[in-house]
Each structure stands twice: as C-alpha cells, then as structure tokens.
C-alpha cells in the first residue's frame, strides 16, 4: 500500500511503506531498462543500423556542434578548420609600405572576425618575405611584410562568425 501523504495517519506501518516504496523503485528500474532497449532499437533504425565497428553511421540531426559552433547546415563553399572561405585572390606584397585589399565583406555579427592567410606564390621568392602582419577593417585588410617588395602572394579570407 503506497504512503498517503495527504492523510499520514492511515494506519500504514513503516515496514509496509518501505516494502511498497521498494516495489515501486524496482518497477521504475524495470521500466527504465525496457525503455532503454526500445530507444536503442529506434536509434539503430534511425541511424541505418549501428555496430561496434561503425557506431555513428548515417546520423540524422537538426543541428550538430563542432568546435564550439552549433549549426543546422554547413556551407557548401570550401571550408577551413575555422570557418567558411569567403574571399580569395592574389596580391603583390609591398614590404612595410603594405598593400590594401578591399573586400567589402561586412561580415556579421562581427565585421572583423576573419582570418587572412597569405602565402607566397613564387617559389623562387621563398625566404625573402619576412614576417607578415595584417590590419583588418569591415571592408578591407592592410597586409605588410618586413622582407622584400614586389613579391606575388595568394590570400584567402576565412569568416570566423558562427
């Protein structure tokens, strides 16, 4: 007999209450085991069948979280480790005078949340570039190098906005 909390003086003894509570707990555990088995079977059908060798085949979800970023779709453009490639082109490095690349991206929510990757495109100029630094705005990036001038380079801009 379960404990009557609204009228505690129903004549139920403490041993009877313990037995009925223990029985209820056992029933809850049995229900949990049955539900878990049923859930595993449903997940197996949704995933196309899991196995120990391939436990994550054909996962279907509304969103997925990777590297702290949750998305419900991933861009079809080339993606890097940090985000989506949104600009690519070529420049001629101009030493400490710098070269300005106008991209007019105006990224959201943070206009300067992007990475600029600069790479020498002339193998005979390797070692002549020196350090490279970038100063970013919402619509352009100033690229400076401490080495020689007139060095051809490729640039890629990767959007870091979630």
C-alpha positions, 0 to 999 in steps of 0.5 A, spaced: 500 500 500 503 506 497 504 512 503 498 517 503 501 523 504 495 527 504 492 523 510 499 520 514 495 517 519 492 511 515 494 506 519 500 504 514 506 501 518 513 503 516 515 496 514 509 496 509 511 503 506 518 501 505 516 494 502 511 498 497 516 504 496 521 498 494 516 495 489 515 501 486 523 503 485 524 496 482 518 497 477 521 504 475 528 500 474 524 495 470 521 500 466 527 504 465 531 498 462 525 496 457 525 503 455 532 503 454 532 497 449 526 500 445 530 507 444 536 503 442 532 499 437 529 506 434 536 509 434 539 503 430 533 504 425 534 511 425 541 511 424 541 505 418 543 500 423 549 501 428 555 496 430 561 496 434 565 497 428 561 503 425 557 506 431 555 513 428 553 511 421 548 515 417 546 520 423 540 524 422 540 531 426 537 538 426 543 541 428 550 538 430 556 542 434 563 542 432 568 546 435 564 550 439 559 552 433 552 549 433 549 549 426 543 546 422 547 546 415 554 547 413 556 551 407 557 548 401 563 553 399 570 550 401 571 550 408 577 551 413 578 548 420 575 555 422 570 557 418 567 558 411 572 561 405 569 567 403 574 571 399 580 569 395 585 572 390 592 574 389 596 580 391 603 583 390 606 584 397 609 591 398 614 590 404 612 595 410 609 600 405 603 594 405 598 593 400 590 594 401 585 589 399 578 591 399 573 586 400 567 589 402 565 583 406 561 586 412 561 580 415 556 579 421 555 579 427 562 581 427 565 585 421 572 583 423 572 576 425 576 573 419 582 570 418 587 572 412 592 567 410 597 569 405 602 565 402 607 566 397 606 564 390 613 564 387 617 559 389 623 562 387 621 568 392 621 563 398 625 566 404 625 573 402 618 575 405 619 576 412 614 576 417 607 578 415 602 582 419 595 584 417 590 590 419 583 588 418 577 593 417 569 591 415 571 592 408 578 591 407 585 588 410 592 592 410 597 586 409 605 588 410 611 584 410 618 586 413 622 582 407 622 584 400 617 588 395 614 586 389 613 579 391 606 575 388 602 572 394 595 568 394 590 570 400 584 567 402 579 570 407 576 565 412 569 568 416 570 566 423 562 568 425 558 562 427 
